Amino acid sequence: MKLPGMDTSFLLILVITNLDLMEAGNRTQLFKNIINRMDPDIAPFESATTSTNLTIRLNIVSISDVNEKQQTISASYWVMIGWVDLRMRWDPLMYGNITSVQVKADKIWTPTSICIFNEIGNDKCINAKSNQVTVNNVGYIFYLYSLDSVSQCRIEVSKYPYDYQLCSLVFGNVNANVEYISFDKYFSNFLLDYFQPNEVWDLKNHSFEVVDYYDPLIQTTQKQVHFHVRIERKSFYVVISMILPVIILSILNLFCFVVPIDSGEKMGFAMAIFLTFAVFLTIINDSMPKSSEIVPYFTIYLISQLVISGLVIVLEAFVLLVHFHFSTNKQELDDDEKQPKKRFKITGALLDIGFFFVVLFGNVFSLLYFFINVAN
């Protein structure tokens, strides 16, 4: 029994099958005539005048860590490497309008001398042999790969927690005297299409440039591509958890001179604040940047507050000594008139007032010194 539409469906299947076979045949012919004839050991250049222009498009994904002690920055990227090989051009009309194909990288020549000069990890050089490359009919070849980089970066922490860092990823040709590869500054790019914000650092700016670099080892000038990022530390957490408590403790230090002398709590109050400072500094020590070359202004501020807190204990001890043992509240009688003689008398209360303004000046000066330096 003949079903309705059976002839139409059968003919459609036959047409699609024939088209697939023709497509497969065209692709097979393309590989046979173009791709399989390539020698992966022979580069498309012959001299420096016929050098191959390389395009690098860097797409930063995330910043995972900034290590002040190791002076490194860890980040993840998507990297696209592209170049032109005119030996791999073809006419799409001769191969069923095929304009691009995927090829194993070991079947064609790929650049192997491109390395990241400031990379400290194991994978310093770019190797496409384990990747699939895309070949376009005009001879443009490119491939995409992921990069987890740990690169050198000069970390400046003097303005912590309001510091910013300028870090770079440097691509260059390690065999510039034999591998004639140049970098295309017009088609290279630095993108943020997949960037995920970091909890600690904020990416403020990014750029790239192609620069001339003189290599003393091979005594020649070569091109390098520098990808720059400018990151700033998010300071809100540090302000709330570190700076604000220290300012509050410095204010409490002033109230040591307000506590009545005869209450017997002045020395205990001063000691309690000093110990609080010491314990608090021990707690926040793990959160501070570790660097022996550059001391942050915030560290100087913390040390100054600890010194002032210790000085308050010494001053309070002197106040108590004057009040209880060297009080000048007694009247002296004049030898001739035998009348009380009024003299200016230094008392513990007067010392408290004087020391209050001295410590207040120290607190304000240290705080202004910190904020002025980090603001510049």
LOROFI-501345 format. One line per field, with one value per residue (C-alpha): x, y, z. Coordinates in steps of 0.1 Angstrom, whole numbers, plus 5000, padded with zeros to 4 digits. Example, Ala and Ser with C-alpha at 12.3 -4.5 7.8 and 13.67 -1.06 7.14 Angstrom:
2
u <- [5123; 5137]
v <- [4955; 4989]
w <- [5078; 5071]
# end
This chain:
376
u <- [5000; 5014; 5014; 5006; 5037; 5060; 5076; 5082; 5099; 5120; 5131; 5140; 5161; 5179; 5186; 5200; 5221; 5235; 5243; 5261; 5281; 5290; 5301; 5321; 5337; 5346; 5361; 5381; 5394; 5403; 5423; 5440; 5449; 5457; 5460; 5477; 5504; 5516; 5549; 5545; 5583; 5584; 5574; 5557; 5586; 5620; 5637; 5630; 5615; 5589; 5581; 5548; 5525; 5511; 5478; 5473; 5438; 5438; 5405; 5409; 5385; 5394; 5421; 5426; 5454; 5478; 5507; 5526; 5553; 5560; 5555; 5532; 5497; 5476; 5449; 5430; 5427; 5414; 5441; 5435; 5466; 5462; 5485; 5483; 5498; 5493; 5501; 5468; 5445; 5418; 5388; 5356; 5338; 5360; 5352; 5315; 5317; 5337; 5353; 5369; 5379; 5392; 5426; 5448; 5477; 5504; 5494; 5505; 5531; 5523; 5544; 5562; 5587; 5561; 5565; 5554; 5586; 5574; 5557; 5570; 5549; 5558; 5540; 5560; 5557; 5526; 5523; 5493; 5501; 5474; 5447; 5425; 5432; 5408; 5420; 5402; 5401; 5421; 5449; 5441; 5448; 5438; 5432; 5419; 5432; 5429; 5458; 5462; 5491; 5513; 5534; 5558; 5544; 5559; 5535; 5536; 5518; 5529; 5494; 5476; 5445; 5441; 5468; 5467; 5489; 5501; 5508; 5516; 5517; 5546; 5545; 5576; 5596; 5624; 5640; 5637; 5670; 5657; 5619; 5609; 5576; 5563; 5533; 5503; 5493; 5463; 5444; 5457; 5434; 5428; 5391; 5369; 5341; 5342; 5357; 5344; 5350; 5373; 5363; 5394; 5406; 5388; 5399; 5401; 5418; 5434; 5455; 5481; 5510; 5536; 5571; 5607; 5628; 5666; 5676; 5712; 5715; 5710; 5720; 5690; 5659; 5626; 5590; 5570; 5533; 5526; 5491; 5486; 5460; 5455; 5438; 5428; 5422; 5386; 5392; 5358; 5363; 5397; 5383; 5354; 5374; 5408; 5410; 5378; 5385; 5420; 5406; 5381; 5408; 5429; 5399; 5395; 5432; 5422; 5396; 5424; 5430; 5393; 5389; 5392; 5425; 5411; 5389; 5419; 5409; 5432; 5461; 5439; 5420; 5452; 5466; 5434; 5435; 5472; 5466; 5436; 5459; 5484; 5459; 5442; 5475; 5482; 5448; 5451; 5487; 5476; 5456; 5484; 5506; 5539; 5568; 5602; 5611; 5582; 5564; 5528; 5518; 5490; 5516; 5533; 5500; 5494; 5528; 5524; 5491; 5507; 5536; 5511; 5491; 5523; 5532; 5498; 5506; 5539; 5521; 5494; 5520; 5536; 5503; 5496; 5531; 5527; 5492; 5500; 5536; 5548; 5516; 5523; 5489; 5506; 5510; 5544; 5547; 5569; 5597; 5591; 5554; 5544; 5516; 5506; 5524; 5505; 5526; 5517; 5511; 5514; 5488; 5478; 5446; 5467; 5490; 5459; 5448; 5482; 5488; 5453; 5462; 5496; 5481; 5453; 5479; 5497; 5466; 5455; 5490; 5495; 5460; 5465; 5500; 5484; 5456; 5477; 5503; 5478; 5458; 5488]
v <- [5000; 5034; 5060; 5097; 5119; 5089; 5098; 5134; 5123; 5097; 5123; 5148; 5122; 5113; 5150; 5156; 5125; 5135; 5169; 5154; 5131; 5160; 5181; 5152; 5147; 5184; 5184; 5153; 5168; 5200; 5182; 5161; 5191; 5217; 5205; 5172; 5186; 5210; 5202; 5213; 5219; 5245; 5280; 5304; 5329; 5328; 5360; 5389; 5408; 5381; 5377; 5364; 5388; 5373; 5385; 5380; 5387; 5384; 5381; 5382; 5360; 5366; 5378; 5351; 5364; 5392; 5381; 5410; 5388; 5368; 5399; 5380; 5383; 5352; 5354; 5334; 5343; 5332; 5337; 5337; 5334; 5341; 5344; 5343; 5314; 5322; 5286; 5275; 5296; 5280; 5290; 5281; 5276; 5247; 5229; 5234; 5269; 5256; 5287; 5272; 5239; 5225; 5210; 5192; 5216; 5190; 5188; 5224; 5249; 5267; 5293; 5276; 5303; 5327; 5329; 5350; 5366; 5374; 5341; 5322; 5291; 5260; 5268; 5298; 5292; 5288; 5255; 5247; 5210; 5198; 5221; 5223; 5252; 5269; 5275; 5301; 5300; 5333; 5316; 5331; 5305; 5309; 5289; 5296; 5282; 5289; 5303; 5302; 5326; 5335; 5364; 5388; 5421; 5449; 5452; 5487; 5485; 5518; 5532; 5502; 5499; 5525; 5511; 5503; 5481; 5482; 5447; 5434; 5402; 5403; 5382; 5379; 5358; 5339; 5329; 5362; 5356; 5325; 5326; 5357; 5365; 5400; 5412; 5429; 5459; 5467; 5434; 5424; 5434; 5432; 5423; 5420; 5399; 5372; 5390; 5381; 5408; 5400; 5404; 5423; 5440; 5462; 5463; 5500; 5500; 5477; 5484; 5468; 5480; 5467; 5478; 5474; 5454; 5449; 5414; 5414; 5376; 5376; 5412; 5423; 5444; 5426; 5433; 5425; 5428; 5442; 5437; 5461; 5461; 5487; 5472; 5490; 5475; 5476; 5494; 5494; 5461; 5473; 5506; 5490; 5462; 5478; 5516; 5524; 5503; 5518; 5553; 5544; 5530; 5562; 5582; 5560; 5567; 5604; 5594; 5581; 5617; 5623; 5595; 5611; 5606; 5595; 5568; 5544; 5533; 5555; 5531; 5501; 5519; 5528; 5493; 5478; 5500; 5492; 5455; 5459; 5476; 5448; 5420; 5438; 5443; 5406; 5397; 5420; 5411; 5382; 5406; 5430; 5428; 5411; 5432; 5440; 5466; 5489; 5496; 5507; 5540; 5522; 5501; 5533; 5546; 5514; 5515; 5551; 5544; 5515; 5538; 5566; 5540; 5530; 5566; 5572; 5546; 5564; 5598; 5584; 5570; 5604; 5620; 5596; 5602; 5640; 5637; 5614; 5621; 5655; 5675; 5712; 5721; 5730; 5767; 5781; 5806; 5837; 5839; 5876; 5881; 5845; 5848; 5822; 5828; 5820; 5801; 5784; 5748; 5718; 5693; 5660; 5676; 5702; 5675; 5655; 5685; 5691; 5655; 5653; 5679; 5663; 5629; 5646; 5663; 5630; 5612; 5638; 5642; 5605; 5601; 5631; 5618; 5585; 5600; 5627; 5601; 5576; 5604; 5616]
w <- [5000; 4990; 5018; 5010; 5008; 5007; 4973; 4985; 5017; 5000; 4974; 5001; 5019; 4987; 4980; 5016; 5014; 4981; 4993; 5024; 5001; 4979; 5009; 5023; 4989; 4986; 5020; 5013; 4981; 4999; 5025; 4998; 4976; 5002; 5038; 5035; 5012; 5039; 5057; 5094; 5096; 5069; 5079; 5055; 5057; 5042; 5056; 5078; 5048; 5044; 5081; 5093; 5111; 5142; 5158; 5196; 5211; 5248; 5267; 5305; 5324; 5360; 5385; 5410; 5432; 5438; 5459; 5475; 5489; 5457; 5436; 5412; 5397; 5389; 5362; 5336; 5300; 5266; 5240; 5203; 5181; 5144; 5113; 5075; 5054; 5018; 5008; 5023; 5002; 4980; 4959; 4977; 4943; 4936; 4969; 4973; 4989; 5019; 5034; 5065; 5080; 5113; 5111; 5137; 5145; 5139; 5102; 5094; 5105; 5137; 5156; 5185; 5196; 5211; 5249; 5278; 5290; 5326; 5332; 5362; 5357; 5338; 5306; 5294; 5256; 5234; 5217; 5195; 5188; 5211; 5197; 5166; 5143; 5120; 5084; 5063; 5025; 5023; 5042; 5077; 5104; 5141; 5172; 5207; 5240; 5277; 5298; 5335; 5341; 5371; 5360; 5376; 5387; 5407; 5437; 5453; 5487; 5503; 5499; 5513; 5514; 5487; 5465; 5428; 5407; 5371; 5358; 5323; 5303; 5278; 5247; 5225; 5201; 5218; 5184; 5167; 5148; 5130; 5134; 5115; 5133; 5139; 5158; 5142; 5163; 5142; 5146; 5181; 5209; 5247; 5256; 5287; 5271; 5298; 5327; 5362; 5389; 5418; 5454; 5464; 5432; 5408; 5372; 5362; 5329; 5303; 5272; 5249; 5229; 5205; 5216; 5205; 5228; 5226; 5236; 5248; 5244; 5207; 5203; 5182; 5185; 5184; 5188; 5219; 5228; 5262; 5277; 5306; 5334; 5361; 5392; 5424; 5458; 5471; 5504; 5520; 5540; 5553; 5563; 5583; 5598; 5604; 5601; 5619; 5650; 5653; 5651; 5679; 5701; 5695; 5707; 5738; 5746; 5752; 5778; 5800; 5809; 5817; 5842; 5877; 5894; 5927; 5910; 5909; 5873; 5852; 5850; 5845; 5817; 5799; 5802; 5789; 5757; 5752; 5754; 5731; 5705; 5708; 5704; 5675; 5657; 5661; 5646; 5615; 5609; 5586; 5565; 5560; 5528; 5534; 5520; 5535; 5508; 5512; 5545; 5540; 5555; 5572; 5591; 5601; 5614; 5634; 5650; 5659; 5676; 5695; 5706; 5716; 5736; 5754; 5760; 5776; 5802; 5810; 5812; 5835; 5858; 5860; 5867; 5896; 5909; 5909; 5925; 5953; 5961; 5948; 5951; 5952; 5968; 6001; 6010; 6018; 6046; 6041; 6067; 6074; 6072; 6082; 6056; 6030; 5997; 5966; 5939; 5906; 5915; 5892; 5900; 5885; 5870; 5852; 5838; 5826; 5806; 5791; 5782; 5767; 5741; 5735; 5727; 5707; 5686; 5681; 5671; 5646; 5631; 5626; 5610; 5587; 5578; 5567; 5546; 5530; 5518; 5505; 5487; 5467]
# end
